[in-house]
Amino acid sequence: MKKLSIIMASVFLMAISFSCADSFLDKKPLGSTSEDVFYSEKGVNALLTGAYSMVKGSALWSVSWGASITNWTYGSVASDDAGKGSYIGDQIPVNEIEQWNMSTTNNYPADKWLLNIGMGVNRCNIVLNVITKTPTLAAATATELQAEARFLRGLYYFESWLVFGDKIPLIPEDKVDVANTISNDNPAGAVLKFIEDDLAFAAANLPAKQSQPGRATKWAAKALAARAYMQVLDYASAKPLLDDIITNGGFTLADKFFDNFRIAKNNNSESIFEIQRNVNDINESLNGEMGIGLNAPYAPELGMCCGFHQPTQNLANAFKVDAAGLPLFDTFNNTDLKNDAGIASGDEFIPATDLLDPRIDFTMGRRGLPYMDWGIMRGSDWIRDQAWGGPYVTVEKTFFYKAERNSLSTTTGWQTGINANNFRYLRLGHILLWRAEVAASEGDLATALNYVNQIRTRAGKEVVMGKVNLYKLGDKSINDGDTWKQYVDFTVPAANYKIGTYTAFANKDEAMRAVQWEQRLEFATEGMRFFDLRRWDKAKPGSMKATLEAFAAADQRVRPLVMKGATFDEKDKYQPIPQVQLDLEPGVLKQNTGY
């Protein structure tokens, strides 16, 4: 294989299993062979499966935490939503991401580039080339297969664009050998146009529904295109796509907020494009989401690794509400929601009694509350290094219930938190809140109010139940079996929850503030926050720097060392182009400004 900067393989890969049971991706790896073997509908579908297999940002032989499509590093840890967690010496490259102090040799963005462009885009281009060389394909079949491949290529480029910005090489399918020929120094708008063209073709030629979970539809293409337009605040282009999905897509909000994060509710009525996951089908459950394999609670009685991706105090504070159940926009971070920082698990700690949005305890684990069905979160004993990671347990949205252990979680490998919980990459909740944002920008206050209140009404339909009456939690045996339940009153809520709806917005600025706040709470720790702050900065230059540096300063009240001295500069909006790629193509690839 010729070694090129984007790893353009000279072999063609057969189907590699990367999905959940009963989906079209659930196939055995069949090795590699020459191109002409694939000149049939079956052969093209096999290659297309290989292209889909990269969608999570991992490959059977390359487990990468830096390429995960969840973007827990670039979209969450780099923001005010979460920290790296764990302790200072583990996965040191993530410290650079969290502290906005990136080096060009950091292997995390290098992996994102490799698996999205070098492998994802490359595989899509292989599929497109083989389709043109397969005369036995019916025209309609060929067009639909092209549409799937172009959706995936648009997705891989969108993911690369989120992380690296405009300086990514745009490789059409007719370019077989691109070594030292395609620059990444693109004209303004070229990357978005490339993505837009792929997704427009996909939307025009994909079916509205697929019989197999995990395959792209026209609605997925339209939703992703809308998100791309939202990145540049092109509200006029996003609006008709969003309206079409809402009116004609047939999607409905899941009954409960956390239904979007339950394995039992995979591929539900709200889901538009969902990353499929499967476990225990091959060694180490490599068809699960390996990119978040570090992000299970580091609790001795759970026996998992590794305590990464811990929510911040700033995020906890953002869930505080007033007497009407509405956010404390201006004062939320003036004082911290009561936490157990510096308090040993064996010492007494009584949880906060503040009024809180109920989504807080579906988003983070707090001391003295039930943690799903695993038991009582016991505070510092559940945290690998509380002074470094903070007092909150790694996010629950990607985890699983104790009752599902070993059946829907891996039984092999050291990353024992790997599970079959799909990642809802695009869902109706995104669409409604993006449409609310468009409405706010237009001064259409009624529409913005309607969609925000739909989301908030749904958020109030479920709360974590179970008031814990035990305040010293040093004995891990309390979580043995059902022992912990004797300390919990399951007839009452776990905390003092309240969520209200807005009666009106006075003006477009008030509407936009409410919409943006709602996006943070609804999508917290889902890898979107950093990218949202960046795009909103286009409308209010300097707002991203102000928000993040205010977070860094206040965060030292809880984590005194992590963000000390951290400053956010213009260059930090994008990750550096990996030095390994620049070295492979000197004079062709250009570095992002400031690195």
SEBA-545480 format. One record per residue (C-alpha): z, x, y. Coordinates in steps of 0.02 Angstrom, whole numbers, plus 50000, padded with zeros to 5 digits. Example, Ala and Ser with C-alpha at 12.3 -4.5 7.8 and 13.67 -1.06 7.14 Angstrom:
<pts>
503905061549775503575068449947
</pts>
This chain:
<pts>
500005000050000499505006850169501035008750280500745000250447501944995350584501894977050534501814980250347500104972550315500144971950127498584975950027499194965749880499324946949868500994939649814501134925149697502384911049721504154916949749505544904349723506474901049885507004882949890508044869049817507824860549652506424847649639505504854649790503774862049783504484879449814505484879649653504344891149554504594906949455503994923449530502374928349448502054945849515500474951349606498644952849569496914954149649496304942049783494954933049684496244926049563496804914649704495094906849741495644889349687496764875549751498124881149632497944899149688498004894849873499564884249845500374898949757500024910049907500634896450024502254895649926502434914249957502194911050143503514897350141504704908850050504944919250207505544904450310507384908850293507114926650348507414934850181506464940250027506994942549847507074961349870507644961450052509244952350099509404953050287510774946150399509754950950552508244940250508509124923950464508244908850537509954902150586509984915650722511864916750707511774934050786510494932450928510804914150969512664912250936513574928950933512624935151086513214919651180514884912051227514904901451067515474914250938515924932150905515444943650764517134941050684517734951650538518354968250609517654981650722517054993250584516054980950479514214978050521514364988650678512594984250738513204966450774514494973650896513014979151003512284961550999513934953451044514304965551186512524965651259512384984251228510874985551114510085001651054508245002251007508715008750834509814993750790509254987750618509594969250649508114965850766507104978050659507364966150513506914951050619505254959350665504884964850488505214948450400504444936950531502924946750588502694959950455502924947950310502914929850372501394930750487500504942350365500694930150220500054915750325498524925750373498214930050190498254911450148497034907350288495844920950233495864915650051495524897450100493904902650185493384911850027493724897349910492154886249907492854874749772494164867649891493774850249953493594850350142495084838950172496174849150055495654865450138496054858450310497784852450258498194869150177497614878150334498734866650435500264871250332499884889750348499634888250535501254878450554502164892550466501284905850570501764896250727503564895550664503634914250627502914918350797504094906150882505584914450799504944931550851504614925451028506404918851042507094935951002505834948351075504954938251210503124940751251502974958351182502464953951005500744957550927499654942050908498684944350747497294932050703496854929450521495164938250537496014954950576496204963250406496704980650463497704980250624498464997650621498465004850797497294991250860498324976550923499464979251070500994968851104500714969951292500104952151311499514942751466500744930051534500774914351428499754921851284501134920551154501524902551196499664898451191499494906251018500974896250954500354880551041498624881850960499344884150786500534869550804499224858150882498074861250733499534858150615500034841950702498244835550696497994839150511499664837650422500274821350345501684811450422502674813150260502674825250114503144820649936504064837149913505544842350022505294857850126503454855650166502934854050347502344837550422501454833050582503144828050653503854845250616502374853050706502604841850857504474844850862504254863750855502914863050990504094852851098505454865851074504224879551123503814870251284505664867751318505894886651312504844888351469505444871851545503694864451528504414847051526502744838651559502024845551396503594842351294503824824451350502384815651258502784824951098504604819851107504174801851147502954801151001504264807550879505584795350943504424780350943503324783450792504154796450682505284784450588506814795650606508554788750636510184797350678511264800650527512754788950529514004803050557513854819550649514404830150501513124821850387511944834950457513014848450376513464840850207512544846150050512624828149989511634823150144510244836150131508554829450189509314814250273508544801550393508824812950543507974828150471506244833150535506094850550462507424857150346507604874350268507894871350083509224880849988509614882449805510924891849704511204898149527509354897949482509144916849491510324931649500511484931549652510744914849706509414923349810508614906449845510134902049949510284907050131510714925350110510634928350297512304919450322513104926750167514414935750273514984919850358516264912650238518124911750281519104927550243520574918450165521504925950017521654909549923519784906049944519264923149880517694924449985516874936750101516774941250245517444931850396515964934050513515354922050648517014916150720516964903150860517614908851029519064902451131517794897451263516944885751139518624878451086519024875151269517334866651294517884852651176519334847551288519094830551370519904820051506520774803251487519084794651477518514806251337517274815551447517084834451466518104844951587516544852651663517324862751803519044866751733518814868051545519064886951539520424888651670521744887851533521554890151347521754876851216523354881551128523004894350992523994905450874523334922250935524664935350896525714923150795525984927450612525594914150483527424914150431528024910550608528084893150680526564886450772526314868350823524464864250857523844858251026524034839951073522644839951205521324826351201519834833651109518044829151066518124826050876516664837750844517824852550872518594851450699516924849450614516354865250703517814877450686519364879850581520984878850680522714883550621523784869450556522344857550518521464853550354519944864650326518754852750238519534850150065520064868450044521824866150109522754869650270522044883150382523504895250388523084905150544523064924050551523144926150362521444917650356520734929550488520184946950441520704954350609521344941350731521404953250880519564956950854518854940550789520004928250874521044914050801519664902450737518934902550563517084904950537516014889750568516034875350445514264869050472513524880950344514954879950218515304868550070516724858249998517944865249870517434851149754515654858249757516154875949710515134883749570513984868749556513284869449733513884886949774513424903249692514264909249534513494926649544513434940449672514734946549796514264934649937515184920149857514994908750007513124906649971512794888249941511504874249934511834867450109510124865850192509864871250372509254856850480508084867250588507344852250678508204835350681508184819550784509754824950878508744839250952507344827651002508484815051089509404828051190507814837351238507094820751294508674817651393508434834551475506654830151522507264813751596508634822551695507344834551767506314819651825507774810251898507584796751764509454794351753509414778851643508444787451504509534802951511511084791851503510414782151354510044797151244511624806751287512674791451251511794788751084512354806151030514124803751096514294786751014513824794250847515044808550874516464796050885516104788050717517054800850615518574811750644519484824150534520914814750453522584822050402524034826550516524904842150450526804842250465527094860150409527154873250547527564889250452526094893950343526424911250274526454905850092524674904950026525274895349873525384879549977523494878549955523574879649765522784864349688523354848749779525014856049837524464856150018524194837450022526064833850018526174841350193524784830450263524784812450322523004807150286523234790150367523114797650541521884809450627522174828150615522234829950805522194819750965520364814850970519464805051104517644803851153516914792551285515194787951347514564789951523514424774351632513144781751751512484797951824512574799352012511064810852027509914822151928511064837151943512504827451867511354821151729510724838651690512484845551682512984831951558511424834651452511664853451444513504851451400513054839151263511804851351189513144864551180514394853451090513154845150973512284861350923513764873150936513624888650824511894883250764511044898450842510364889950998511614893051139510964909951199509174903951205509704888151298510644898151429509104909151450507884894951476509054885751595509154901851694507324899051740507854884051842509424892251912509164911151914510784920551890511644906251798511544914751629512324930851692513694921151782514094910451629514154924851507515134936751616516404923051656516584920451470516804939251440518174940451572519154925451510518924930151327520054945151353521524933151362521314930751174520284945751117520794959551238519584972951177517964965051118517154960251283518104972251396516894979951521515414969951454514084965951583512514955751558510904962351632509124955751644508554966451498509874958651386508924942151384507824949451246508104961351103507244978351108505624981151014506224990850860506025009550882505355011050705503885000150756503565010250915503585026250813502315019350689501115014250828501365026350973500445021251129499985004251057501634994751055502644993851216504524992551237505334977951324505794981551505507464990351529507634998551359
</pts>
